[in-house]
Amino acid sequence: MIARKIGKWVLILLGIILLAAVALVLWLTVREYKPAAVEDISVETAGQGRSVSVRDTVKILSLNTGYAGLGREADFFMDGGKSVQPTEAQSSANLSGIGDFLCGQDADVYLLQEVDSGSRRSYGVDQTRQYRDRLSADGDDVFASAYALNYSCDFVPYPLPPIGKVHSGVQTISRLELESAQRIALPCPFSWPVSAANLKRCLLVSYVPLAGTDRQLVLVNLHLEAYDDGEGKAAQTQVLMELLTAEYEKGNYVIAGGDFNQVFPGTTDTYPIKNPDLWAPGVLEAEMLPAGWQFAFDDSVPTCRLLNQPYAPDSPDTQFYVIDGFIVSPNVTVESVTTLDEQFTWTDHNPVSLTVTLVEE
């Protein structure tokens, strides 16, 4: 009799858990972030911004900020580690450190990825405002900012404890005048119900007018798929290249930069994959670029580390990659590209600095 009563209550409890899970999935489905294929993005600016012309030199810095939660002390459950969320003190220190670093770079354009605008994992801080305000307060220059969400979910239910609310995306901050910006949706490799609480990757395309001409400098900020089987990265890269070539055919100057989550050609010779059972990136092939286009990257220093453990540069289990860099059109001359060795202090990525000249064709 007692065993029967216990069994009954177990079944009731299991039924409640099942109903709760179904209700959660339905709620996430109703609330799922479903952006349009193309959306205009408002550009925040306090003034006109610096003008740029053909034959000018432009400095661009790209950095995946890891939502100020993935500093040298961090590991991450998706990479073979255990952690889900930093402490509030760690998050605050990382945010401040990244801000200090950005202020010291004197770039014309900052392409930032994994920037939170209201997430539980970053304690509700609007990091987009923090970075722009820090740069604006550091000098007399006017900074424009454009921001596109690529992850917006009221409650991410995994792992335990759950990630919870996430609003995150890519941010372009510019001393140059940003005339307009668009969010271009990328293919999502995940199907329902996983897609309901997953990222919706995008390209943030910003348009800089070139003085004395009707052409534009087109800046594409990107953060391509990470945890897919490879088909998502390939499909998103194809959409990227179609956009880049279309803009160049209009007579524009085109620079795409960010976190490709794919290694640049030849860089696995420098940083071989040690454990294929952990996270492995895709591979960018030189043949994917049309004639005259080029990758711009620097493999003298790794741009990313695996978060299977806190940063330990001499550990045999430390995995490095070169997955951050740029693609430039034929009318853009690369003067220099440098990965800055910040020792993964504030984020799991090192920044990459690119200096280019816009040439007359």
C-alpha positions in Angstrom: 0.0 0.0 0.0 2.8 2.5 1.0 4.7 1.6 -2.2 1.6 2.2 -4.3 1.1 5.6 -2.7 4.7 6.5 -3.3 4.5 5.4 -6.9 1.3 7.5 -7.4 3.0 10.6 -6.0 6.1 10.0 -8.2 3.9 9.8 -11.3 2.1 13.0 -10.3 5.4 14.7 -9.8 6.7 13.5 -13.1 3.5 14.7 -14.7 3.9 18.2 -13.2 7.5 18.3 -14.4 6.5 17.3 -17.9 3.7 19.8 -18.0 6.1 22.6 -16.8 8.6 21.6 -19.5 5.9 21.7 -22.2 4.7 25.0 -21.0 8.2 26.4 -21.0 8.8 25.3 -24.6 5.5 26.8 -25.7 6.2 30.1 -23.9 9.7 30.3 -25.5 8.2 29.5 -28.9 5.6 32.3 -28.6 8.3 34.7 -27.3 11.0 33.6 -29.8 13.0 36.4 -31.3 12.2 36.5 -35.0 14.0 39.3 -36.8 13.2 40.3 -40.4 15.7 39.3 -43.1 16.8 43.0 -43.4 16.2 45.6 -40.7 17.3 49.2 -40.6 19.4 50.0 -37.4 19.3 53.4 -35.8 22.7 55.0 -35.5 23.3 56.8 -32.2 25.6 59.8 -32.5 26.2 63.1 -30.7 27.4 64.8 -33.9 28.6 64.5 -37.4 31.7 62.3 -37.0 34.9 62.5 -38.9 34.8 62.5 -42.7 36.9 60.1 -44.8 37.9 60.2 -48.5 39.4 57.9 -51.1 43.1 57.6 -50.5 42.7 58.0 -46.7 44.1 55.6 -44.2 41.7 54.0 -41.7 42.4 52.0 -38.6 39.9 49.3 -37.5 40.0 47.2 -34.3 38.0 44.0 -33.8 37.4 42.4 -30.5 35.0 39.7 -29.2 34.4 41.0 -25.7 32.9 37.8 -24.4 30.1 39.8 -22.7 32.8 40.7 -20.1 32.3 37.3 -18.6 35.2 35.2 -20.1 38.4 36.6 -18.7 41.6 34.6 -17.9 40.0 33.0 -14.8 37.0 31.6 -16.9 36.1 28.3 -18.3 32.8 27.6 -20.0 30.5 24.6 -20.0 30.1 24.5 -23.9 33.9 24.2 -24.3 34.5 21.4 -21.9 34.6 23.6 -18.8 32.1 23.9 -16.0 31.2 27.6 -15.5 28.0 29.3 -16.7 28.3 32.8 -15.2 31.1 35.0 -13.8 30.8 36.6 -10.4 29.5 40.2 -10.5 33.0 41.4 -9.4 34.6 39.5 -12.3 32.1 40.9 -14.8 32.6 44.4 -13.6 36.4 44.1 -13.6 36.4 42.6 -17.2 34.1 45.4 -18.4 36.3 48.1 -17.0 39.5 46.4 -18.4 38.0 46.2 -21.9 36.9 49.8 -21.7 40.4 50.9 -20.6 41.9 48.9 -23.5 39.6 50.4 -26.1 40.3 53.9 -24.9 44.1 53.3 -25.5 43.8 52.2 -29.1 42.9 55.4 -31.1 41.1 53.4 -33.7 38.7 55.0 -36.2 36.3 52.1 -36.0 35.7 49.4 -33.3 34.0 46.2 -34.3 32.8 44.5 -31.0 31.1 41.1 -30.7 29.3 39.5 -27.8 28.2 42.8 -26.2 25.3 42.4 -23.8 22.5 45.0 -23.5 20.6 43.5 -20.7 21.4 39.9 -19.7 21.4 38.0 -16.4 24.9 36.7 -17.1 26.2 40.2 -17.1 24.0 41.5 -14.3 21.8 43.6 -16.4 24.5 46.1 -17.4 24.0 47.8 -20.8 27.5 47.2 -22.1 26.8 49.0 -25.4 26.4 52.2 -23.5 29.4 51.6 -21.3 31.8 51.1 -24.2 30.5 54.1 -26.2 30.4 56.4 -23.2 33.9 55.4 -22.2 35.3 56.2 -25.7 33.4 59.4 -25.9 34.6 60.6 -22.5 38.2 59.9 -23.3 38.6 62.7 -25.8 37.0 65.3 -28.0 36.0 63.1 -30.9 32.4 62.3 -31.7 31.5 58.6 -31.7 28.6 57.0 -33.5 27.3 53.6 -32.5 25.2 51.0 -34.2 24.0 47.8 -32.4 22.3 44.7 -33.7 21.0 41.8 -31.6 22.0 38.3 -32.4 20.8 36.7 -29.2 17.5 37.7 -27.6 15.7 35.3 -25.3 13.7 35.9 -22.1 14.9 32.7 -20.5 17.6 30.3 -21.7 16.7 27.2 -19.8 20.1 25.3 -19.9 22.4 24.2 -18.2 21.9 24.1 -14.5 21.8 26.7 -13.1 20.2 28.1 -16.3 21.7 31.0 -18.2 18.4 32.9 -18.0 17.6 36.2 -19.8 20.0 37.1 -22.6 20.1 40.2 -24.8 23.4 40.4 -26.7 24.8 41.3 -30.1 27.4 43.1 -32.2 28.3 46.7 -31.9 30.1 49.1 -34.2 31.5 52.3 -32.6 33.0 54.8 -35.1 34.8 58.1 -35.1 33.9 58.2 -38.8 30.4 59.3 -39.8 28.0 56.4 -40.0 25.3 57.4 -42.5 23.2 54.4 -41.9 23.3 50.8 -40.7 21.4 47.5 -41.4 21.0 44.2 -39.7 21.2 41.3 -42.2 19.9 38.0 -40.9 22.0 34.9 -41.4 20.7 31.3 -41.8 20.0 29.6 -38.5 21.2 26.0 -38.5 19.0 24.9 -35.6 15.4 23.7 -35.8 12.6 23.9 -33.3 12.5 23.6 -30.3 16.3 24.3 -30.0 16.0 27.4 -32.1 13.5 29.0 -29.7 16.2 29.7 -27.2 19.2 30.0 -29.5 21.1 32.7 -31.3 19.9 34.4 -34.4 23.2 35.4 -36.0 23.4 38.4 -38.2 25.7 40.9 -40.0 25.8 44.5 -38.8 26.5 46.5 -41.9 27.4 50.2 -41.5 27.8 52.7 -44.3 30.3 55.5 -44.2 30.0 58.2 -46.9 33.2 59.0 -48.8 33.7 62.7 -49.3 33.6 64.0 -52.8 32.0 60.8 -54.2 28.8 58.9 -54.2 30.6 55.7 -53.1 30.7 54.4 -49.5 33.0 52.5 -47.1 31.0 49.5 -46.1 31.9 48.0 -42.7 30.5 44.6 -41.8 30.7 43.4 -38.2 30.2 39.7 -37.8 30.1 36.8 -35.3 29.4 33.6 -37.2 28.0 30.3 -35.8 30.0 28.5 -33.1 28.3 25.4 -31.9 26.9 23.8 -35.1 28.0 20.8 -37.2 29.7 23.1 -39.7 26.9 23.5 -42.2 25.7 26.7 -40.4 29.1 28.3 -40.7 29.4 27.5 -44.4 25.9 28.8 -45.1 26.5 32.0 -43.2 29.9 32.5 -44.9 28.2 32.2 -48.3 25.7 34.9 -47.4 28.5 37.1 -46.2 30.5 36.7 -49.4 27.4 37.4 -51.5 26.8 40.7 -49.6 30.5 41.7 -49.8 30.7 41.1 -53.5 27.4 42.9 -54.2 28.6 46.0 -52.3 31.9 46.0 -54.2 30.2 45.7 -57.5 28.4 49.0 -56.6 31.8 50.6 -56.5 32.0 50.6 -52.7 35.0 49.9 -50.5 34.3 46.8 -48.3 35.8 45.6 -45.1 34.3 42.7 -43.0 35.7 41.9 -39.6 35.0 40.0 -36.5 34.8 36.5 -35.1 34.5 34.0 -37.9 34.6 30.9 -35.7 36.6 29.5 -38.5 40.4 29.3 -38.7 42.2 31.4 -41.3 44.1 29.6 -44.0 47.3 27.8 -42.7 46.9 28.8 -39.1 46.4 25.3 -37.8 50.0 24.7 -38.7 50.9 27.2 -36.0 48.1 26.2 -33.6 47.1 22.6 -34.3 43.9 21.1 -32.9 44.9 19.1 -29.9 41.7 17.5 -28.9 39.1 17.1 -31.6 36.6 15.8 -29.1 36.4 19.4 -27.7 35.2 22.4 -29.7 36.8 22.7 -33.1 36.3 25.6 -35.5 35.5 25.5 -39.2 38.1 26.3 -41.8 38.2 29.3 -44.1 39.7 28.4 -47.5 41.7 30.8 -49.7 39.7 29.6 -52.7 36.5 31.1 -51.3 37.6 34.6 -52.1 37.1 36.2 -55.6 40.1 37.4 -57.4 41.7 40.5 -55.8 40.0 40.0 -52.4 42.1 39.0 -49.4 42.0 37.8 -45.9 43.8 40.0 -43.3 45.0 38.2 -40.2 48.0 37.8 -38.0 48.9 34.4 -36.6 52.0 35.5 -34.7 49.7 35.6 -31.6 46.5 33.5 -31.2 43.2 35.4 -31.4 41.2 33.0 -29.3 41.6 30.3 -26.6 39.4 27.3 -25.8 37.5 27.7 -22.5 38.0 24.2 -21.3 39.9 25.6 -18.3 41.1 28.9 -16.9 43.9 30.5 -18.9 47.1 28.5 -18.5 49.5 29.4 -21.4 52.0 26.6 -20.6 49.4 23.8 -20.0 49.4 21.1 -22.7 45.6 21.3 -22.6 45.5 25.0 -23.6 44.1 25.2 -27.2 44.7 28.3 -29.3 43.1 29.4 -32.6 43.2 32.2 -35.1 39.5 32.8 -35.9 39.4 36.7 -35.7 40.4 38.8 -38.6 39.1 40.6 -41.7 38.2 40.3 -45.4 38.9 43.3 -47.6 37.9 44.2 -51.2 40.4 44.7 -54.0 40.3 48.5 -53.7 41.4 48.3 -50.0 45.2 48.1 -49.4 46.2 46.4 -46.2 49.0 48.5 -44.6 49.2 46.3 -41.4 47.3 43.8 -39.4 48.3 42.9 -35.9 46.9 40.6 -33.2 47.5 42.4 -29.9 48.7 40.1 -27.2 46.5 41.0 -24.2 47.0 37.5 -22.6 43.3 36.9 -22.6 43.1 39.0 -19.5 39.5 40.4 -19.9 38.0 38.1 -22.6 38.8 34.8 -24.3 39.8 36.7 -27.5 42.8 38.9 -28.3 42.0 42.1 -30.3 43.0 42.4 -33.9 44.1 45.8 -35.4 43.9 46.5 -39.1 45.2 49.6 -40.9 44.2 50.1 -44.5 44.3 52.6 -47.3 41.3 53.2 -49.7 42.8 53.3 -53.1 41.5 54.8 -56.3 40.9 52.1 -58.9 
